[in-house]
Amino acid sequence: MAGKPKLHYFNMRGRMESIRWLLAAAGVEFEEKFIDTPDDLEKSKKDGCLMFQQVPMVEIDGMNLVQSRAILNYIAAKYNLYGKDIKERALIDMYIEGVADLNEMIMLLPGCPRDQKDAKITQIKEKTTNRYFPAFEKVLKSHGQDYLVGNTLSRADIQLVELLYSVEELDPSLLANFPLLKALKTRISNLPTVKKFLQPGSQRKPPLDEKAIEEARKVWKF
Amino acid sequence: MEMKESPIPTEHFHSNRPSSLPLLEKIFFGKVIHETIILNPASFLKIPEAISQIYRTLGYINPEPGVMAAKPKLYYFRGRGRMEPIRWLLAAAGVEFEEEFLETRERYEKLQKDGHLLFGQVPLVEIDGMMLTQTTAILSYLAAKEGPEGESQVLECSIDMYADGTLDLMMMIALAAFKPREEKEENIALVVGKAKTRYFPVFEKILKDHGEDFLVGNKFSWADIQLLEAVLMVEELSASVLSDFPLLKAFKTRISNIPTIKKFLQAGSQRKPPPDSHYVEAVKTVLQFSWQRQSEQTIVSRSKVFEKSKTITPSTANAD
């Protein structure tokens, strides 16, 4: 039996969090090696295991995978969370790209200059309630099923619910007018693997608070 | 390590004709093709060996062009942007497609009202009864449908990885057109620098290590098409950029000579020119955004932010 996947990243959510969610939801145990200092990163680069000198990187099945999308695609396909055929996969891809776009905006907030932050948050909330949440609510309404695609759990459900939690951290009221999204969130959260991941002590990472950002600034000098 | 069976089916290459010709088994990467691939022996013999091998790799030769499903239809601005990789993929696979160019706000709003734009965005591709948006979703679907993937999830993963890298580079170039004119020189230098120090060396090394003609699995794939596209785009910014990359140069020539790609590279094809001020204006008109909002939206989303400083920041420079 091969070893557990090993995740190389900073000790924070960033671009690795979706990968953690997907592995956890699939019931896959994984290890993590945290990059804590610029020297750690330099070492990884010198070791030649970062194809484009970037992280996330995941050691899995004898590969050093980079590019979060490629990593997620591999995990989803491997654990049958990617639809049953290419048409279902196309729908899943479409939905998760939308999720990724919104998630990206939220993820980059901590790096936003202080004077632009409020405007950025307003923009995110506006996009959430006018573009993204309605789109997914509509999908769920159109087929009335428990899952987004093919009446089966897929990465689309997991990644959307991950996003719902992030949005909730930003502003809990945003989910108020989307009953089907709320129901999906409850349903997915109650899956045993996801429930476990949501409990304290799991490998899920907390959001970045002011203190964490300050510490990061000191270490990484920005 | 046992690999679970890929949920993506192997019947990528469908035929509408009875199987009166030999079944070609295990021709593609060890996957057994469940359906017959039709090769008209007569036309096959007329094609030079190199080209026929490429067609074989691409999946099928359809001797009767009339027997085809409806053409895919692309909805986008009249320019490269995020649609260009999709045009390349279709062209390389020999798939004819139609295009509708968005020129007015009204047309865009109608597409939205009709519920075709899932997230209110283009690119939009109408194909196989679906209205698909999201560039990578479309590319993945087309690649799986029209051309070969790797022989296993492991190789498919390499294709994904390489394609994502080249897409990053191309998006930097696409977005540079929307930045202020004063920053143009600086942006070009940044992009060319990234190409020469981060992306091209990687692919040069891949080609060197295996010594094969194609990036993945010794077969023509989506990764090869996108790398060629990216290389040509960077060359438009700096003609000598390939001077230190002999294998990439050879690769460029080789892939450019594939008949479908050669055709796409000729004048009069559906390939779009580099973005100019008309294109930028058209996009701004249809999407009705100001420069300020644009820089917030698209620079932040889905692109690797230009590294403004030399210091390493976890959230930008080194996260992918």
Interface residues (C-beta under 8 A of the other chain):
Chain A: M1 A2 F10 M12 G14 R15 P38 L41 M51 F52 Q53 Q54 V55 P56 D61 G62 M63 L65 V66 Q67 S68 R69 A70 N73 Y74 A77 K78 Y79 N80 Y82 G83 K84 D85 I86 K87 R89 A90 L91 D93 M94 Y95 E97 G98 A100 D101 E104 M105 M107 L108 P110 G111 K120 Q123 R131 Y132 A135 A216 W220 K221 F222
Chain B: M1 M3 K4 S6 P7 I8 P9 H12 L118 F119 G120 D128 M130 L132 T133 Q134 T135 T136 A137 I138 S140 Y141 A144 K145 Q153 V154 E156 C157 D160 M161 D164 G165 D168 R198 Y199 V202 E296 Q297 V300 S301 R302 S309 T311 I312 T313 P314 S315 T316 N318 A319 D320
